[in-house]
């Protein structure tokens, strides 16, 4: 997969996204709690979004605190849907849950 291109595509989604990167995902946590869908952590100066893949990688995105996080999360998940990044069944569940939260 062309991670450089994918990272650029995600950065281009919103000007409040400060960083996007990909790293290996540890199987140790996955076996204990199951596969993640996405996670967000809020800090004083940034928010961190992570998106695990089905290929043992994690995408990390950092945004400004005042960004529209649900919109960014949905747009990133839609972009990832068009790649081989994620397992389709997990992605559709996350998108459905995200749209329900917006409604």
VENPEJO-V282440 format. One record per residue. N is the residue number from 1. RES is the residue in one small letter. PSI is psi in degrees with one decimal (999 if undefined). OMEGA is omega in whole degrees, -180 to 180 (none if undefined). Layout:
BEGIN
N,RES,PSI,OMEGA
N,RES,PSI,OMEGA
END
This chain:
BEGIN
1,x,143.9,179
2,x,85.6,-177
3,x,-33.8,179
4,x,-45.3,179
5,x,-44.0,179
6,x,-44.1,178
7,x,-43.8,179
8,x,-42.3,179
9,x,-40.1,179
10,x,-42.7,177
11,x,-35.4,-179
12,x,-10.2,-179
13,x,-34.4,-175
14,x,135.2,-178
15,x,-15.0,180
16,x,-1.0,173
17,x,120.8,-175
18,x,-30.3,-173
19,x,145.5,171
20,x,135.2,177
21,x,165.6,-180
22,x,137.2,177
23,x,170.8,178
24,x,145.2,178
25,x,139.3,180
26,x,133.4,177
27,x,-17.1,-177
28,x,-47.4,-180
29,x,-40.0,-178
30,x,-40.4,-179
31,x,-24.6,-179
32,x,-41.7,-172
33,x,-3.8,-177
34,x,175.4,-178
35,x,138.0,179
36,x,157.4,175
37,x,-56.7,169
38,x,162.6,177
39,x,148.2,176
40,x,132.8,174
41,x,131.3,-179
42,x,128.7,177
43,x,177.3,-180
44,x,-37.4,-173
45,x,-18.1,-180
46,x,167.5,167
47,x,144.4,-179
48,x,128.6,176
49,x,136.0,175
50,x,142.2,-178
51,x,99.2,178
52,x,152.2,178
53,x,175.9,175
54,x,-0.8,-177
55,x,30.0,177
56,x,37.6,173
57,x,159.7,175
58,x,130.8,173
59,x,132.9,178
60,x,128.6,176
61,x,138.1,176
62,x,137.5,-179
63,x,165.9,172
64,x,152.2,-177
65,x,-36.5,-176
66,x,13.6,179
67,x,158.0,175
68,x,91.5,-169
69,x,-40.3,179
70,x,-40.8,178
71,x,-43.8,179
72,x,-45.0,180
73,x,-47.7,-180
74,x,-43.3,-180
75,x,-38.4,177
76,x,-44.8,180
77,x,-38.7,177
78,x,-42.3,180
79,x,-41.2,179
80,x,-29.1,177
81,x,-30.7,-179
82,x,6.9,178
83,x,177.4,177
84,x,16.0,-174
85,x,-43.7,-168
86,x,157.8,172
87,x,127.9,-173
88,x,-38.9,-177
89,x,-39.2,178
90,x,-44.5,-178
91,x,-44.5,-179
92,x,-35.7,177
93,x,-44.5,-180
94,x,-44.5,179
95,x,-42.8,179
96,x,-45.8,179
97,x,-42.8,-178
98,x,-42.3,180
99,x,-35.4,177
100,x,-39.7,179
101,x,-33.4,180
102,x,-33.5,-175
103,x,999,none
END
